[in-house]
Amino acid sequence: MRMPHTLASNLQLLVLAVAFGTGAKAIAQDAPPPADKSDKATESAQRPLPDIPTLMREVGVHQKAEEEIRKNYLYHAIESRQDRDGNGAIKKTTTNEYDVFWVNGVPVQKLVKKNGKDLTPDEQKKESERIDKDVAKARERKDKADSKGKESGPRGNEAITASRILELGAFSNPRRVTLDGRDTIVVDYAGDPKAKTRNRFEDVFRDLVGTVWVDEQDRVIRRTEGHFLNSYKIGGGLLVNIRKDTSFNFDQKKVNSEVWLPTRVEGNGAVRLLLLVNFNGVVTFQMSNYRKFKTTSTMLPEVNKVEEVAAPNSPQ
């Protein structure tokens, strides 16, 4: 499976869609967790929790701003994939490495190694040609969607609206925890099985459950995890095919004191989402080596780096 950025984006779709919304369902404001012995922890525990609908709207604003900064960064992603057969046994293990960056407003994943081996010159040429074609098609889709006033992702793919997500489920159980020394607001999401849906795509979100961690200071998504309660097929499984109990998780860290970038994405189960995500087994992406860069409107074999950024070894 190519595209660590695309996989990460799809795993966050629920949270991001809600974050861009203009309202939210009622949330039960549970009491904060008991304080420990430290004064700082006691103060944090006693401080009132933020209004969660307001918090999530702020997350939407900050995520948009973060995306603009991410366009100036390149990072390395290592994909470890274990494919299962029909009986659940591992039949194949592969490792691919990518450089992940943006070109002309489109997220790009450039394959650089397959199972530990560098690409041949011919493979490198084909990969660069693929990227140029992929970017051109994505820009065409995005420009077309924008001209019609439709909500879409950076690659121009149609996005389910935030208002519809909010009608298909609700947040609950907000609490404050300390994650890597930073105050973090945690909320659970559960779809409403009785919610009326307009199509099978919405069924996916109606039956999705998970948990979201939001960095309280920066108002950005720090971590997400969840799983699907039911199996779905659209177009005979060619368009969408999600197996029951398929799970995912996603983590980010703050880099260069200015932007949050992904550190790990993992999926376990079986998923096909159009041509974006396709796996049956366990797939893990580990991200590192964050750098600033600039490119022209098309991606040539070499990235024109302008500044090396020493990212911390652990999330800030």
Secondary structure, DSSP 8 states (H G I E B T S, - for coil): ---HHHHHHHHTHHHHHHHTSS--------------SSHHHHHHHHS----HHHHHHHHHHHHHHHHHHHTTEEEEEEEEEEEE-TTS-EEEEEEEEEEEEEETTEEEEEEEEETTEE--HHHHHHHHHHHHHHHHHHHHHHHHHHHTT--B-TT--B---HHHHHHSEEEEEEEEEEETTEEEEEEEEEE-TTS--SSHHHHHHHTEEEEEEEETTTTEEEEEEEEESS-EEETTTTSEEE-TT-EEEEEEEEETTTEEEEEEEEEEEEEEETTTEEEEEEEEEEEEEEEEEE--SS--SS-EEEEE----SS--
